[in-house]
């Protein structure tokens, strides 16, 4: 289970890197809060998908 959480965190950080680069290219600001929200939303969505597949 620990490896799954580590993988989830790694994927969330990768998604945050990608999305913040896209925001910078669009001329939008990027703060620490932006990083935190992207990581949290990604983790919640992926955990929701995992939970629905376990049903």
Predicted model as a PDB file, atoms N, CA, C, CB and O in Angstrom, pLDDT in the B-factor column:
MODEL        1                                                                  
ATOM      1  N   UNK A   1       0.826  -1.195   0.000  1.00 77.00           N  
ATOM      2  CA  UNK A   1       0.000   0.000   0.000  1.00 77.00           C  
ATOM      3  C   UNK A   1       0.870   1.258   0.000  1.00 77.00           C  
ATOM      4  CB  UNK A   1      -0.939  -0.002   1.211  1.00 77.00           C  
ATOM      5  O   UNK A   1       0.516   2.269  -0.607  1.00 77.00           O  
ATOM      6  N   UNK A   2       1.997   1.185   0.680  1.00 83.00           N  
ATOM      7  CA  UNK A   2       2.876   2.349   0.741  1.00 83.00           C  
ATOM      8  C   UNK A   2       3.409   2.707  -0.639  1.00 83.00           C  
ATOM      9  CB  UNK A   2       4.036   2.091   1.702  1.00 83.00           C  
ATOM     10  O   UNK A   2       3.524   3.885  -0.978  1.00 83.00           O  
ATOM     11  N   UNK A   3       3.734   1.699  -1.432  1.00 87.00           N  
ATOM     12  CA  UNK A   3       4.249   1.986  -2.774  1.00 87.00           C  
ATOM     13  C   UNK A   3       3.176   2.645  -3.631  1.00 87.00           C  
ATOM     14  CB  UNK A   3       4.751   0.697  -3.451  1.00 87.00           C  
ATOM     15  O   UNK A   3       3.488   3.485  -4.476  1.00 87.00           O  
ATOM     16  N   UNK A   4       1.919   2.276  -3.423  1.00 89.00           N  
ATOM     17  CA  UNK A   4       0.833   2.911  -4.165  1.00 89.00           C  
ATOM     18  C   UNK A   4       0.681   4.378  -3.802  1.00 89.00           C  
ATOM     19  CB  UNK A   4      -0.470   2.183  -3.910  1.00 89.00           C  
ATOM     20  O   UNK A   4       0.417   5.209  -4.670  1.00 89.00           O  
ATOM     21  N   UNK A   5       0.847   4.699  -2.531  1.00 92.00           N  
ATOM     22  CA  UNK A   5       0.751   6.093  -2.102  1.00 92.00           C  
ATOM     23  C   UNK A   5       1.932   6.909  -2.616  1.00 92.00           C  
ATOM     24  CB  UNK A   5       0.680   6.178  -0.574  1.00 92.00           C  
ATOM     25  O   UNK A   5       1.780   8.073  -2.987  1.00 92.00           O  
ATOM     26  N   UNK A   6       3.099   6.295  -2.635  1.00 94.00           N  
ATOM     27  CA  UNK A   6       4.272   6.981  -3.173  1.00 94.00           C  
ATOM     28  C   UNK A   6       4.086   7.236  -4.661  1.00 94.00           C  
ATOM     29  CB  UNK A   6       5.553   6.156  -2.924  1.00 94.00           C  
ATOM     30  O   UNK A   6       4.416   8.316  -5.151  1.00 94.00           O  
ATOM     31  N   UNK A   7       3.565   6.260  -5.378  1.00 94.00           N  
ATOM     32  CA  UNK A   7       3.289   6.427  -6.804  1.00 94.00           C  
ATOM     33  C   UNK A   7       2.247   7.515  -7.033  1.00 94.00           C  
ATOM     34  CB  UNK A   7       2.815   5.105  -7.418  1.00 94.00           C  
ATOM     35  O   UNK A   7       2.388   8.329  -7.945  1.00 94.00           O  
ATOM     36  N   UNK A   8       1.205   7.532  -6.210  1.00 95.00           N  
ATOM     37  CA  UNK A   8       0.177   8.567  -6.324  1.00 95.00           C  
ATOM     38  C   UNK A   8       0.781   9.948  -6.109  1.00 95.00           C  
ATOM     39  CB  UNK A   8      -0.954   8.319  -5.313  1.00 95.00           C  
ATOM     40  O   UNK A   8       0.471  10.877  -6.855  1.00 95.00           O  
ATOM     41  N   UNK A   9       1.627  10.097  -5.113  1.00 95.00           N  
ATOM     42  CA  UNK A   9       2.269  11.390  -4.853  1.00 95.00           C  
ATOM     43  C   UNK A   9       3.182  11.780  -6.017  1.00 95.00           C  
ATOM     44  CB  UNK A   9       3.074  11.340  -3.535  1.00 95.00           C  
ATOM     45  O   UNK A   9       3.207  12.944  -6.417  1.00 95.00           O  
ATOM     46  N   UNK A  10       3.915  10.842  -6.549  1.00 96.00           N  
ATOM     47  CA  UNK A  10       4.803  11.115  -7.680  1.00 96.00           C  
ATOM     48  C   UNK A  10       4.005  11.566  -8.904  1.00 96.00           C  
ATOM     49  CB  UNK A  10       5.637   9.867  -8.022  1.00 96.00           C  
ATOM     50  O   UNK A  10       4.374  12.538  -9.564  1.00 96.00           O  
ATOM     51  N   UNK A  11       2.917  10.865  -9.207  1.00 96.00           N  
ATOM     52  CA  UNK A  11       2.080  11.241 -10.341  1.00 96.00           C  
ATOM     53  C   UNK A  11       1.423  12.600 -10.127  1.00 96.00           C  
ATOM     54  CB  UNK A  11       1.015  10.182 -10.582  1.00 96.00           C  
ATOM     55  O   UNK A  11       1.277  13.375 -11.072  1.00 96.00           O  
ATOM     56  N   UNK A  12       1.028  12.889  -8.894  1.00 96.00           N  
ATOM     57  CA  UNK A  12       0.420  14.186  -8.596  1.00 96.00           C  
ATOM     58  C   UNK A  12       1.423  15.316  -8.804  1.00 96.00           C  
ATOM     59  CB  UNK A  12      -0.114  14.211  -7.157  1.00 96.00           C  
ATOM     60  O   UNK A  12       1.067  16.369  -9.333  1.00 96.00           O  
ATOM     61  N   UNK A  13       2.649  15.111  -8.401  1.00 97.00           N  
ATOM     62  CA  UNK A  13       3.681  16.136  -8.603  1.00 97.00           C  
ATOM     63  C   UNK A  13       3.973  16.310 -10.090  1.00 97.00           C  
ATOM     64  CB  UNK A  13       4.978  15.763  -7.844  1.00 97.00           C  
ATOM     65  O   UNK A  13       4.153  17.436 -10.553  1.00 97.00           O  
ATOM     66  N   UNK A  14       4.023  15.214 -10.843  1.00 97.00           N  
ATOM     67  CA  UNK A  14       4.233  15.316 -12.292  1.00 97.00           C  
ATOM     68  C   UNK A  14       3.095  16.085 -12.962  1.00 97.00           C  
ATOM     69  CB  UNK A  14       4.357  13.914 -12.915  1.00 97.00           C  
ATOM     70  O   UNK A  14       3.334  16.910 -13.844  1.00 97.00           O  
ATOM     71  N   UNK A  15       1.869  15.817 -12.546  1.00 97.00           N  
ATOM     72  CA  UNK A  15       0.730  16.546 -13.104  1.00 97.00           C  
ATOM     73  C   UNK A  15       0.820  18.021 -12.740  1.00 97.00           C  
ATOM     74  CB  UNK A  15      -0.601  15.949 -12.601  1.00 97.00           C  
ATOM     75  O   UNK A  15       0.496  18.880 -13.561  1.00 97.00           O  
ATOM     76  N   UNK A  16       1.252  18.325 -11.528  1.00 97.00           N  
ATOM     77  CA  UNK A  16       1.390  19.717 -11.106  1.00 97.00           C  
ATOM     78  C   UNK A  16       2.463  20.432 -11.921  1.00 97.00           C  
ATOM     79  CB  UNK A  16       1.725  19.792  -9.613  1.00 97.00           C  
ATOM     80  O   UNK A  16       2.280  21.585 -12.309  1.00 97.00           O  
ATOM     81  N   UNK A  17       3.566  19.764 -12.180  1.00 97.00           N  
ATOM     82  CA  UNK A  17       4.628  20.359 -13.001  1.00 97.00           C  
ATOM     83  C   UNK A  17       4.096  20.680 -14.394  1.00 97.00           C  
ATOM     84  CB  UNK A  17       5.847  19.407 -13.097  1.00 97.00           C  
ATOM     85  O   UNK A  17       4.314  21.774 -14.915  1.00 97.00           O  
ATOM     86  N   UNK A  18       3.397  19.719 -14.991  1.00 97.00           N  
ATOM     87  CA  UNK A  18       2.853  19.916 -16.325  1.00 97.00           C  
ATOM     88  C   UNK A  18       1.854  21.072 -16.349  1.00 97.00           C  
ATOM     89  CB  UNK A  18       2.188  18.634 -16.818  1.00 97.00           C  
ATOM     90  O   UNK A  18       1.921  21.936 -17.223  1.00 97.00           O  
ATOM     91  N   UNK A  19       0.930  21.087 -15.391  1.00 96.00           N  
ATOM     92  CA  UNK A  19      -0.105  22.125 -15.393  1.00 96.00           C  
ATOM     93  C   UNK A  19       0.444  23.510 -15.059  1.00 96.00           C  
ATOM     94  CB  UNK A  19      -1.194  21.764 -14.409  1.00 96.00           C  
ATOM     95  O   UNK A  19      -0.040  24.507 -15.594  1.00 96.00           O  
ATOM     96  N   UNK A  20       1.439  23.587 -14.189  1.00 96.00           N  
ATOM     97  CA  UNK A  20       2.009  24.902 -13.898  1.00 96.00           C  
ATOM     98  C   UNK A  20       2.803  25.437 -15.086  1.00 96.00           C  
ATOM     99  CB  UNK A  20       2.904  24.832 -12.659  1.00 96.00           C  
ATOM    100  O   UNK A  20       2.828  26.645 -15.319  1.00 96.00           O  
ATOM    101  N   UNK A  21       3.453  24.546 -15.841  1.00 96.00           N  
ATOM    102  CA  UNK A  21       4.132  25.006 -17.057  1.00 96.00           C  
ATOM    103  C   UNK A  21       3.126  25.521 -18.074  1.00 96.00           C  
ATOM    104  CB  UNK A  21       4.969  23.872 -17.671  1.00 96.00           C  
ATOM    105  O   UNK A  21       3.375  26.515 -18.756  1.00 96.00           O  
ATOM    106  N   UNK A  22       1.995  24.844 -18.173  1.00 96.00           N  
ATOM    107  CA  UNK A  22       0.954  25.303 -19.093  1.00 96.00           C  
ATOM    108  C   UNK A  22       0.399  26.657 -18.648  1.00 96.00           C  
ATOM    109  CB  UNK A  22      -0.183  24.263 -19.184  1.00 96.00           C  
ATOM    110  O   UNK A  22       0.145  27.530 -19.478  1.00 96.00           O  
ATOM    111  N   UNK A  23       0.211  26.829 -17.337  1.00 96.00           N  
ATOM    112  CA  UNK A  23      -0.286  28.114 -16.829  1.00 96.00           C  
ATOM    113  C   UNK A  23       0.711  29.238 -17.125  1.00 96.00           C  
ATOM    114  CB  UNK A  23      -0.554  28.028 -15.309  1.00 96.00           C  
ATOM    115  O   UNK A  23       0.312  30.344 -17.491  1.00 96.00           O  
ATOM    116  N   UNK A  24       2.003  28.954 -16.966  1.00 95.00           N  
ATOM    117  CA  UNK A  24       3.013  29.975 -17.250  1.00 95.00           C  
ATOM    118  C   UNK A  24       3.023  30.353 -18.723  1.00 95.00           C  
ATOM    119  CB  UNK A  24       4.396  29.485 -16.831  1.00 95.00           C  
ATOM    120  O   UNK A  24       3.188  31.524 -19.065  1.00 95.00           O  
ATOM    121  N   UNK A  25       2.846  29.362 -19.602  1.00 96.00           N  
ATOM    122  CA  UNK A  25       2.803  29.664 -21.035  1.00 96.00           C  
ATOM    123  C   UNK A  25       1.595  30.503 -21.395  1.00 96.00           C  
ATOM    124  CB  UNK A  25       2.795  28.381 -21.846  1.00 96.00           C  
ATOM    125  O   UNK A  25       1.641  31.291 -22.339  1.00 96.00           O  
ATOM    126  N   UNK A  26       0.515  30.341 -20.650  1.00 96.00           N  
ATOM    127  CA  UNK A  26      -0.687  31.140 -20.891  1.00 96.00           C  
ATOM    128  C   UNK A  26      -0.597  32.519 -20.245  1.00 96.00           C  
ATOM    129  CB  UNK A  26      -1.913  30.409 -20.370  1.00 96.00           C  
ATOM    130  O   UNK A  26      -1.483  33.352 -20.434  1.00 96.00           O  
ATOM    131  N   UNK A  27       0.454  32.761 -19.493  1.00 95.00           N  
ATOM    132  CA  UNK A  27       0.638  34.054 -18.855  1.00 95.00           C  
ATOM    133  C   UNK A  27      -0.053  34.181 -17.510  1.00 95.00           C  
ATOM    134  CB  UNK A  27       0.149  35.120 -19.754  1.00 95.00           C  
ATOM    135  O   UNK A  27      -0.195  35.288 -16.990  1.00 95.00           O  
ATOM    136  N   UNK A  28      -0.483  33.064 -16.941  1.00 95.00           N  
ATOM    137  CA  UNK A  28      -1.142  33.084 -15.632  1.00 95.00           C  
ATOM    138  C   UNK A  28      -0.104  32.893 -14.530  1.00 95.00           C  
ATOM    139  CB  UNK A  28      -2.236  31.985 -15.546  1.00 95.00           C  
ATOM    140  O   UNK A  28       0.933  32.264 -14.742  1.00 95.00           O  
ATOM    141  N   UNK A  29      -0.389  33.433 -13.372  1.00 93.00           N  
ATOM    142  CA  UNK A  29       0.540  33.318 -12.256  1.00 93.00           C  
ATOM    143  C   UNK A  29       0.518  31.936 -11.627  1.00 93.00           C  
ATOM    144  CB  UNK A  29       0.223  34.354 -11.212  1.00 93.00           C  
ATOM    145  O   UNK A  29      -0.486  31.226 -11.679  1.00 93.00           O  
ATOM    146  N   UNK A  30       1.636  31.573 -11.037  1.00 94.00           N  
ATOM    147  CA  UNK A  30       1.758  30.292 -10.345  1.00 94.00           C  
ATOM    148  C   UNK A  30       2.325  30.567  -8.960  1.00 94.00           C  
ATOM    149  CB  UNK A  30       2.667  29.287 -11.144  1.00 94.00           C  
ATOM    150  O   UNK A  30       3.397  31.157  -8.824  1.00 94.00           O  
ATOM    151  N   UNK A  31       1.601  30.139  -7.937  1.00 94.00           N  
ATOM    152  CA  UNK A  31       2.052  30.300  -6.561  1.00 94.00           C  
ATOM    153  C   UNK A  31       2.143  28.925  -5.893  1.00 94.00           C  
ATOM    154  CB  UNK A  31       1.093  31.239  -5.771  1.00 94.00           C  
ATOM    155  O   UNK A  31       1.837  27.899  -6.500  1.00 94.00           O  
ATOM    156  N   UNK A  32       2.558  28.932  -4.664  1.00 94.00           N  
ATOM    157  CA  UNK A  32       2.601  27.684  -3.903  1.00 94.00           C  
ATOM    158  C   UNK A  32       1.217  27.102  -3.695  1.00 94.00           C  
ATOM    159  CB  UNK A  32       3.266  27.909  -2.563  1.00 94.00           C  
ATOM    160  O   UNK A  32       1.035  25.885  -3.663  1.00 94.00           O  
ATOM    161  N   UNK A  33       0.249  27.989  -3.556  1.00 94.00           N  
ATOM    162  CA  UNK A  33      -1.132  27.531  -3.411  1.00 94.00           C  
ATOM    163  C   UNK A  33      -1.628  26.828  -4.659  1.00 94.00           C  
ATOM    164  CB  UNK A  33      -2.040  28.698  -3.088  1.00 94.00           C  
ATOM    165  O   UNK A  33      -2.395  25.868  -4.577  1.00 94.00           O  
ATOM    166  N   UNK A  34      -1.193  27.302  -5.805  1.00 94.00           N  
ATOM    167  CA  UNK A  34      -1.570  26.660  -7.068  1.00 94.00           C  
ATOM    168  C   UNK A  34      -1.040  25.236  -7.103  1.00 94.00           C  
ATOM    169  CB  UNK A  34      -1.036  27.462  -8.277  1.00 94.00           C  
ATOM    170  O   UNK A  34      -1.757  24.311  -7.485  1.00 94.00           O  
ATOM    171  N   UNK A  35       0.212  25.058  -6.706  1.00 95.00           N  
ATOM    172  CA  UNK A  35       0.802  23.722  -6.651  1.00 95.00           C  
ATOM    173  C   UNK A  35       0.011  22.817  -5.718  1.00 95.00           C  
ATOM    174  CB  UNK A  35       2.263  23.799  -6.197  1.00 95.00           C  
ATOM    175  O   UNK A  35      -0.293  21.676  -6.066  1.00 95.00           O  
ATOM    176  N   UNK A  36      -0.324  23.320  -4.536  1.00 96.00           N  
ATOM    177  CA  UNK A  36      -1.029  22.515  -3.540  1.00 96.00           C  
ATOM    178  C   UNK A  36      -2.411  22.100  -4.037  1.00 96.00           C  
ATOM    179  CB  UNK A  36      -1.157  23.289  -2.228  1.00 96.00           C  
ATOM    180  O   UNK A  36      -2.829  20.959  -3.839  1.00 96.00           O  
ATOM    181  N   UNK A  37      -3.118  23.026  -4.681  1.00 96.00           N  
ATOM    182  CA  UNK A  37      -4.462  22.716  -5.175  1.00 96.00           C  
ATOM    183  C   UNK A  37      -4.388  21.682  -6.288  1.00 96.00           C  
ATOM    184  CB  UNK A  37      -5.170  23.993  -5.676  1.00 96.00           C  
ATOM    185  O   UNK A  37      -5.185  20.744  -6.308  1.00 96.00           O  
ATOM    186  N   UNK A  38      -3.458  21.831  -7.205  1.00 96.00           N  
ATOM    187  CA  UNK A  38      -3.334  20.869  -8.304  1.00 96.00           C  
ATOM    188  C   UNK A  38      -3.019  19.479  -7.765  1.00 96.00           C  
ATOM    189  CB  UNK A  38      -2.243  21.314  -9.296  1.00 96.00           C  
ATOM    190  O   UNK A  38      -3.619  18.495  -8.199  1.00 96.00           O  
ATOM    191  N   UNK A  39      -2.092  19.392  -6.831  1.00 96.00           N  
ATOM    192  CA  UNK A  39      -1.719  18.090  -6.265  1.00 96.00           C  
ATOM    193  C   UNK A  39      -2.891  17.480  -5.509  1.00 96.00           C  
ATOM    194  CB  UNK A  39      -0.502  18.231  -5.331  1.00 96.00           C  
ATOM    195  O   UNK A  39      -3.153  16.285  -5.644  1.00 96.00           O  
ATOM    196  N   UNK A  40      -3.597  18.277  -4.718  1.00 97.00           N  
ATOM    197  CA  UNK A  40      -4.717  17.757  -3.945  1.00 97.00           C  
ATOM    198  C   UNK A  40      -5.852  17.286  -4.853  1.00 97.00           C  
ATOM    199  CB  UNK A  40      -5.227  18.822  -2.979  1.00 97.00           C  
ATOM    200  O   UNK A  40      -6.409  16.210  -4.636  1.00 97.00           O  
ATOM    201  N   UNK A  41      -6.194  18.072  -5.856  1.00 97.00           N  
ATOM    202  CA  UNK A  41      -7.286  17.696  -6.760  1.00 97.00           C  
ATOM    203  C   UNK A  41      -6.926  16.440  -7.537  1.00 97.00           C  
ATOM    204  CB  UNK A  41      -7.608  18.846  -7.731  1.00 97.00           C  
ATOM    205  O   UNK A  41      -7.762  15.549  -7.695  1.00 97.00           O  
ATOM    206  N   UNK A  42      -5.705  16.358  -8.019  1.00 96.00           N  
ATOM    207  CA  UNK A  42      -5.264  15.163  -8.750  1.00 96.00           C  
ATOM    208  C   UNK A  42      -5.359  13.928  -7.856  1.00 96.00           C  
ATOM    209  CB  UNK A  42      -3.814  15.342  -9.265  1.00 96.00           C  
ATOM    210  O   UNK A  42      -5.860  12.887  -8.284  1.00 96.00           O  
ATOM    211  N   UNK A  43      -4.884  14.041  -6.629  1.00 96.00           N  
ATOM    212  CA  UNK A  43      -4.913  12.896  -5.709  1.00 96.00           C  
ATOM    213  C   UNK A  43      -6.355  12.485  -5.396  1.00 96.00           C  
ATOM    214  CB  UNK A  43      -4.161  13.235  -4.401  1.00 96.00           C  
ATOM    215  O   UNK A  43      -6.653  11.292  -5.349  1.00 96.00           O  
ATOM    216  N   UNK A  44      -7.235  13.434  -5.185  1.00 96.00           N  
ATOM    217  CA  UNK A  44      -8.634  13.113  -4.881  1.00 96.00           C  
ATOM    218  C   UNK A  44      -9.309  12.447  -6.072  1.00 96.00           C  
ATOM    219  CB  UNK A  44      -9.404  14.380  -4.481  1.00 96.00           C  
ATOM    220  O   UNK A  44     -10.046  11.476  -5.902  1.00 96.00           O  
ATOM    221  N   UNK A  45      -9.065  12.959  -7.274  1.00 96.00           N  
ATOM    222  CA  UNK A  45      -9.667  12.362  -8.468  1.00 96.00           C  
ATOM    223  C   UNK A  45      -9.165  10.936  -8.674  1.00 96.00           C  
ATOM    224  CB  UNK A  45      -9.359  13.216  -9.710  1.00 96.00           C  
ATOM    225  O   UNK A  45      -9.957  10.035  -8.949  1.00 96.00           O  
ATOM    226  N   UNK A  46      -7.864  10.727  -8.545  1.00 95.00           N  
ATOM    227  CA  UNK A  46      -7.312   9.381  -8.745  1.00 95.00           C  
ATOM    228  C   UNK A  46      -7.805   8.433  -7.659  1.00 95.00           C  
ATOM    229  CB  UNK A  46      -5.769   9.420  -8.753  1.00 95.00           C  
ATOM    230  O   UNK A  46      -8.130   7.285  -7.959  1.00 95.00           O  
ATOM    231  N   UNK A  47      -7.870   8.873  -6.426  1.00 94.00           N  
ATOM    232  CA  UNK A  47      -8.397   8.015  -5.356  1.00 94.00           C  
ATOM    233  C   UNK A  47      -9.874   7.710  -5.575  1.00 94.00           C  
ATOM    234  CB  UNK A  47      -8.196   8.681  -3.984  1.00 94.00           C  
ATOM    235  O   UNK A  47     -10.327   6.603  -5.284  1.00 94.00           O  
ATOM    236  N   UNK A  48     -10.628   8.677  -6.085  1.00 94.00           N  
ATOM    237  CA  UNK A  48     -12.036   8.432  -6.409  1.00 94.00           C  
ATOM    238  C   UNK A  48     -12.193   7.404  -7.515  1.00 94.00           C  
ATOM    239  CB  UNK A  48     -12.714   9.728  -6.816  1.00 94.00           C  
ATOM    240  O   UNK A  48     -13.063   6.537  -7.438  1.00 94.00           O  
ATOM    241  N   UNK A  49     -11.358   7.492  -8.544  1.00 94.00           N  
ATOM    242  CA  UNK A  49     -11.395   6.500  -9.612  1.00 94.00           C  
ATOM    243  C   UNK A  49     -11.032   5.110  -9.094  1.00 94.00           C  
ATOM    244  CB  UNK A  49     -10.449   6.903 -10.738  1.00 94.00           C  
ATOM    245  O   UNK A  49     -11.640   4.113  -9.481  1.00 94.00           O  
ATOM    246  N   UNK A  50     -10.039   5.060  -8.222  1.00 92.00           N  
ATOM    247  CA  UNK A  50      -9.629   3.778  -7.640  1.00 92.00           C  
ATOM    248  C   UNK A  50     -10.753   3.189  -6.785  1.00 92.00           C  
ATOM    249  CB  UNK A  50      -8.349   3.952  -6.790  1.00 92.00           C  
ATOM    250  O   UNK A  50     -11.027   1.991  -6.854  1.00 92.00           O  
ATOM    251  N   UNK A  51     -11.401   4.034  -5.982  1.00 92.00           N  
ATOM    252  CA  UNK A  51     -12.476   3.558  -5.109  1.00 92.00           C  
ATOM    253  C   UNK A  51     -13.664   3.071  -5.941  1.00 92.00           C  
ATOM    254  CB  UNK A  51     -12.922   4.675  -4.139  1.00 92.00           C  
ATOM    255  O   UNK A  51     -14.296   2.076  -5.587  1.00 92.00           O  
ATOM    256  N   UNK A  52     -13.969   3.753  -7.026  1.00 94.00           N  
ATOM    257  CA  UNK A  52     -15.097   3.308  -7.845  1.00 94.00           C  
ATOM    258  C   UNK A  52     -14.782   2.008  -8.572  1.00 94.00           C  
ATOM    259  CB  UNK A  52     -15.475   4.387  -8.854  1.00 94.00           C  
ATOM    260  O   UNK A  52     -15.693   1.232  -8.859  1.00 94.00           O  
ATOM    261  N   UNK A  53     -13.536   1.759  -8.870  1.00 93.00           N  
ATOM    262  CA  UNK A  53     -13.180   0.509  -9.529  1.00 93.00           C  
ATOM    263  C   UNK A  53     -13.195  -0.664  -8.551  1.00 93.00           C  
ATOM    264  CB  UNK A  53     -11.807   0.629 -10.176  1.00 93.00           C  
ATOM    265  O   UNK A  53     -13.313  -1.814  -8.975  1.00 93.00           O  
ATOM    266  N   UNK A  54     -13.080  -0.396  -7.273  1.00 90.00           N  
ATOM    267  CA  UNK A  54     -13.088  -1.449  -6.253  1.00 90.00           C  
ATOM    268  C   UNK A  54     -14.489  -1.890  -5.884  1.00 90.00           C  
ATOM    269  CB  UNK A  54     -12.372  -0.978  -5.017  1.00 90.00           C  
ATOM    270  O   UNK A  54     -14.643  -2.887  -5.178  1.00 90.00           O  
ATOM    271  N   UNK A  55     -15.492  -1.204  -6.324  1.00 75.00           N  
ATOM    272  CA  UNK A  55     -16.873  -1.496  -5.952  1.00 75.00           C  
ATOM    273  C   UNK A  55     -17.401  -2.715  -6.622  1.00 75.00           C  
ATOM    274  CB  UNK A  55     -17.749  -0.349  -6.270  1.00 75.00           C  
ATOM    275  O   UNK A  55     -18.554  -3.087  -6.406  1.00 75.00           O  
TER     276      UNK A  55                                                      
ENDMDL                                                                          
END                                                                             
